[in-house]
């Protein structure tokens, strides 16, 4: 029961994480002096590179929500447990998004292109992905 509640709470937390500031960018191309969220980043990417925007949307929006919904349906016995490997793959795609954000931070700081400060949204998004992973691991063992 606790795993179900924890998993369902992610359906509320993910959208908050998508609009929360991941980074505070100063003097960066495309984002100068603004807070960057998943949604604002996708908007900026869409204007510059549609393919990359779609890839990031899959990692940041689609994969985590499908994973959470899939796990909720498995927990509610609406989907068979044999689909857990599919849910696991979706979780890995969501983890890739955090890697991309971290890589962007390292590259921007290393190149001296501007100044980036991590916002609370990055921690919330990371928490959501890691919590989802832990819930999945516990559900698999359950």
N, C-alpha and C positions, 0 to 999 in steps of 0.2 A: 504493500500500500504506500509506503514512504517513497519507494522508487517511482511509483506512478505519479505521485504529487510532485516530486522533484523534476521528473521529466516534463510534466505538463506546465510547470512553472517556467520552463525554458521557452515555451510558446509566447509568454509575455516578455521575458527578458531579452530574447533575440531582437525583436523590433526596437526596443529601447537602445540596445547596443548599436544597432544600425544607424541611428540618428545621433547618438552621443559622440562627442569629439574624441576621435582616435589620436589625433595629433594636432598641435598648434604649430602652424607653418609660418615662418617669416622669411621673406625673400626667396621663395621657391617658385620655379616655373609653374604656372597654372593655379597655384594656391596662395600666392603672396599675402601674408598677414591674416590668414583666415584659419578657422578651425576646420579640420578635415574629418568628416565622418564617412562611414561606408557609403551612404547615399550621396553625399556631396562629391565624394571621390568617383563614384560611378557616373554621376552627371558630367564631371570634368573629363573623365575618360571617354564617355560616349561622344563628346564633341571632338575629341582628338583621334580616338582609335576604337571603333565600334567592336572589333573582334576582341580586343583586350577587355573592354567593358563587359562583354558577354561572359568571358572566361571568369573575370572577377565576380560577376553576379552569380554565376554557378557556384563558385567556391564560398562566397560570403552569404548569399541569401538562399539559394535553392537547396544546396546540399544540407546545410544545418537544419532547415525546416523539414525537408523530406525525411531526414534521419529521425528527427524528434517525433514527427507524425507516424513514421513507420514503427518506431519503438512503442509509441502509445497504442497503436493498433495491435501490435503483438502482445503488449501487456493486457489489453482488453480482450484478448483472444479473438480478435476480428481478422487477424492475419496469422498464418501458421508460423511456429517458431523456426522452421527451416529457412525462413527469410532473414534471420539474424545476420548472416554473412553480407547480405546486400546493405543492411543498415550499417554494418561495420565499415564497408567501403565508402558510404556516404559520409561517415564520420571522419574518415581519412581525408576526404576532399576538403572538408571544413578546416581541418588542421593545416592544410596547405595554404589557406588564406592567411593565417597568422604568420606563417613563414614568409609569405610575400610582403606583408606589412613590415615585419622585422627586417627583411632584406632591404626594403626601401629606406628605412630609417638608417641602417648602417651605411648604405651607399650615399645617401644625402649628407650625412655627417662626415663621412670619409672624404668626400669630394669637396667639402667646404662650400657647397652651393648655397647654403642657407642655414637656418637654425630650425631645428625641430625639437619640440617638447612633447613628450608622451601625455596624452589626455586620459581621463578616467574611462572613456569609452573603450580604449584598447584593453584595459584591465577587465572591464565588464565582458567584452567580447571573448577575450581569452578565457575568463571564468566560465562563460557559457559553453564554449567548445570543450574545455577540460571536464566540466561537470557532466556534459553529455557523454563524453568518453567513459568517465567513471561509472555513470549510471548504466551504460551499455555493458561494461565489463561485469558489474554486479548482477545485472539482469541475465547475462549469459551463464554465470555460475549458479544463479538461483534456480 
